[in-house]
Amino acid sequence: MAGVGRNVGRSLTGIWFNADFARDVADLQPEGPGWEALLAAKATGKGAIVVSGHFGQWEALRHVMKRAGMEAGAIYRPNNNPYYEPIFRAGIDIGGQPIIPKGKAGYRTMIGHLRGGGFMALLPDQHVSDGAVIPFLGRDCKTSLAAAELALRYDIPMIPAFAPWQDGLRAVFEDPIPHSDAQTMMRAFNGRLGSWIERHPSQWHWLHRRWKFNRRRTTAP
């Protein structure tokens, strides 16, 4: 539990003081074959989708991309706490633009951004009521297919990336997930994220119910 507390503190502090955090990670070097795939996408003007999770210091990934001229937008859900909300929003604004609100209007904005060769960083490790039922850490859960559907529709790479603490902070960009169908691709993503969480369980910052299904009330005959 102490490790979970440290990770929550690091994650939230990094967002609240994101300008300071950007300076802290100014020398952080990207690792992995996915980085070359991102550079190739930038060179062709096609953009890409980076998929990660609420794991480690995920905002570091956007800072590394922004420094290399690949500023990545993000999906945003306003926080219910009116005191926390402006602090949180100001922090993620610093990480990259555009910050797109959840919903149909935001989805249209994201499509326009991707079609224009932009980059998006998405965190599809949360429950969505209309998601596909896909295994994650050995249990079925509802998973959004949107990231894979967009990658397929606009023929752009979908690249898993993670920022774990391992004797210091890392920014690991993995091999792009091969294009196939959306459900197969998101199953592969769940496997990639799950592998990191199994190695570093205290670094998964998820305080909501991930494995949530609506249970229908039944009456005895």
N, C-alpha and C positions, 0 to 999 in steps of 0.2 A: 504493500500500500504506500510506503514511503516513496517508491519510485514513481507511482502514479501521480502523487502529489507534486513531485519535482517536475514531472513532465507537463502537468496542467499549468503550473506556475510559469515555466519557460514559454509554453505556447501562448498563453494569454499576455504575458509581458512583451513577447515579441510583436504581437499585434498592437497592443496599446502604445508601445514606443517603437513603431515600425521604422521611423526615420533613423533612430539610433541603431536598430537591428540591421538595417541596410548597410550602415557603415561597419558594423561588426562582421558582416559576411562579405565585405567588399573583395576579400582575397580568396573566398571559397571557390574552389575549382570544380567544375562539373565532371562527373565520371560516367562511364558506360557508353555502349554503342548507340543508345537513344539520342545522345547529344549530337552525334554526327548526322543522325536522321533529321533532327531539328534544323541543323545548319543547311542540310540539303533542301529541306522544305522551304526555308527562308530564301535560298538561292533561286528557287523556281517560282517564288511568289505565291505559293499555295497555302502557306500556314500549316497549322497542326493543332491537335487536341492533346494536351497533357492530362493524364488521369492519375490522381493520387488519392490519399485518404487523410482523415484527421489523425495523422500519425507523425510522430517526431516533430520537427519544426518545419511544417509544410510551406510556410510563407517564404522560406529560404529559396525554394525552387523558383518562385516568380522573380525574386531579386536577381538570381543568377541569370535567368532568361532576359530580364530587362537590361542588365549590364551588357549583354551581347546583342542588343538591338532586336530582341524578340519579346517585347512587352506583352504580357499575357493578361487578358481580362479574366473575370471570374463571375460566377453566379452568386447572388446575394439575397439573403432573406433577412429583412429588418428584424432586429431583436425586440422582444416584447418589453424589455426593461427600458424605460425612457431615459434613465441616467447612464446606463451602460451603452445604449445604442449609438450616440454620437461619437463616443470614444472608439468603439469597434469600427464604425463606418469610416472614420478618419484614418484609422490604421490600415484597413484594406485598400483604401484609395491610393495610399503611397506605394503599395506593392505592384500596381499595374492597372491599366485601363483597357477597355471599359469595365466598370462594375455594373452588372446587369441584374435588375430585380427579377425574382422568380415570377413566373406567370406567362401568359400568352404574348403580351407585349414585349416582355424581356426576351422570350424565345425568338421572336422575329428580329429583335436587335442583334442577338447572337448569330443568327443565320446571316444577316447582312455583314457582320464583322468577319465571319469565316469565309464568306464568298469573296470578300475583298482581300483575302490573304492574311487575315489576322490569326492570332494565337489565342487559345482559351485554356485555362487551367481549371479542371473540374474535379470535384471530390464526391464520387458516387458511392460512398460507403454508408449511406443512410437509408432508412426505410422510406419507400414511396408506395402509396396505396395501390397504384395502378402498375407497379413494376412486375417484371417476370420473376417467377420463383426459381432461384438459382442457388446452389450450395455456396456457403461461405463459412469457413472454419468448421466444416463438417455438418452444418445444419442449413436447411433451406431457409431462404429469406427473400423478401421482395427487393429487387434490384432494378434501378432505372436502366433502360437500354439507350437513352438519348445520346450518350457520348459515342457509342458504336454506330448508331444510326446516322449521326451527322458525319462521322468519318467515312462511312460507306457512301453516303449521298454525295459528298463533295470530293471524294477520292483523296483524302488527306490522311496522314498517319495518326494513329492513336498510340501514344507513348506513355507507358507507366513510369512514374518518377517518385522517388521517396527521399526524405531527408532525415535519416536516423542519427541518433547520437551513438557513435562507436569510437571511443577514444577521441572525441571531438565530433563536430558536426560534419556530415557528408551530404552531397547532392548527387544522387544516383539516378541516371536516366537509362532505363532498361531498353532492350530490344523492342521495337514496335510490335504490337499485337497484330498478327497477320489478318488481313481482311478475309472474312468468310460470311457469316451472318451475325446479326447483332447479339443474339443470345449466346452463341459460341464465344464471341469476343469478350462479352462481359463475364462469362464464366472464367475465361482465362485471366481477366483482370482480378476477379475475386480471388483466384488462386495466387496471383502475384502478391496482392496486398496481404492475404492470409499468411503467406510465407514469411513476410517481414514481421507481422504481429506475433507469430509463433516464436520467432527468434527474440523479439523485444516486446513482450506483452504489455509492459508498463508504459510503453510509448504510444499506445493507441488511445487517443483522446476522444472517447465516445461515451457520453453520459446518458444517452437516450436508449430506448429499446430497439435494438437492431433486428432481432428476430421476433417480429410482431405480426400476428395475423388476427383478423377480425373473427371473433368466434360468434357464430349464430346461436341464439338462445333457442333451445328446443324444449318442448313439453312432452311429458310422458303420455303415451297413448291411453 
